[in-house]
């Protein structure tokens, strides 16, 4: 059995929060992803010309200043777009590298190789909260 990974780009209308579906591009390049977004929106009858904001994580595929999805969309629309880049995604990568330095690499999305990760495995959110005294700032 051969496993393949396929990228998906989730499309959400804001401010309503209405889920519009997802685009499954031919490849993970910015040009293919943008084409997937445009094709999906065309199928739904959505006109992208009034688009004002693009929300995404900060990967170069999305935010690259020349060849990222947003830059390519700006070229098509012939005007700049507001970029709403997720700050949680921005801090995830440095934290993951820091954790790997301390504890070793993971072997999957729910498996750890080091002692810290093994202690943190399971349903941590079900454990009782410990009482503590906050430090005054």
N, C-alpha and C positions, 0 to 999 in steps of 0.2 A: 504494500500500500504506500503510495506516494502522497506526501502532505505538501500542499501549496498554500502560500499566504497571499491574500488579496487585500489590497488597501481599499478602504471606504472613506469617503468624505461625507460627514453628516451635514445636512442642510436644515437650518431652523430659521423661521421667520421671526424677527424681533420688531417691536416689543411684545407681540402676542405670544411668543414661545411655541408657535405651532410647528410641529415636526413636518418637514416637507419630504423626507425620505433621505436616501443616500445615493451618492454617485460612486460607481465602481469603475475607476479609470483603467485604461489599457495597461498602464504602468504607473510607477510612482513619481514620474517626472511632473514638474509644474505644468508644462504644456498639456500633457495628457489629463492631469487632474482638472485643470481649468476646462478642457473640452468636455470631460465627464459632467462637470457642474453645469456647463452651458446646455448640454444635451438633455440632462435631467430637467432643468428648468424649462426648456423648450417643450418637453413632453407634458409638463404641468401647465403650460401657457403662462409662465412667469416671465415678465419683461425685466431684465437686469439693468436697464438704463437708469432707473431712479436709485440704484444701489448707492448707499452713502458710507456704510461701515462694513468691514470684513473682520470677523472674529476668528481667531485661530490660536494654535500654539506657536511658539517662536522658531520652528524649524526653518532652515534656509529655503526649503521647497515652498513654504508659504510666504516668507517675508524677505527673501532675497531681493536686493534693490534693483537688479537688472532682470533676473530670470525667475523670480518667485511668482507664485500665483497672483498675489496682490499687484505686483508690478505689471504683470501681463494684463490683468484686468484693467488697470489704470490706462495702459496703452490703448486698449480697445475702446474704453469709455472716453478717452482723451481728456481726463481730469483726475486729480488725486482722490484717493479714498482714505477715510479714517481707518486706522489699524487698531483693533482692540485685541492685544496679545495677552493671553492668559498668564498671570504671574505665578500661579501654582505650577504650571508646566515649566516655567522659567527656573524655579528653584529645585525641581525634581532631579535634574541631571547632576548638578553639583553634589546634592545630598547622596544620590546613588553611588557616585564615585567615592565619596568620603566613606560611606558605609562599606563598600567593597574593600577599601584600604584597611579598614578596621577588622572586618569580619570575613573577607573572602567573597568570591563571586557566587551568585545564585545559580542553581542548576535548572531553574524554571520559575514560573510566576509565583509559586507557593512553596518553594523549597530553598532552604539556606544550607550552606556548607559549614559555616563557622559557629562558635558557641553562642554569640549574641543572637543571631538569627534563629537558632534552634530554640532558644528560650522564648523568642517572640513569636514562634509558630502557633497556630491554632486560632481560637476565637477570643482574641485579646479584648474585644469590645464587651464580652460577657463577664470579664473579671471585675470584682468590686474595686472601687476607687479607694486609694489609700488616703488617709487624712494627712495633711501637711500644713506647715506654717509658711505663708508666703514671705518672701524676702522683700523688704521695703525698698523702693527705688528712689 
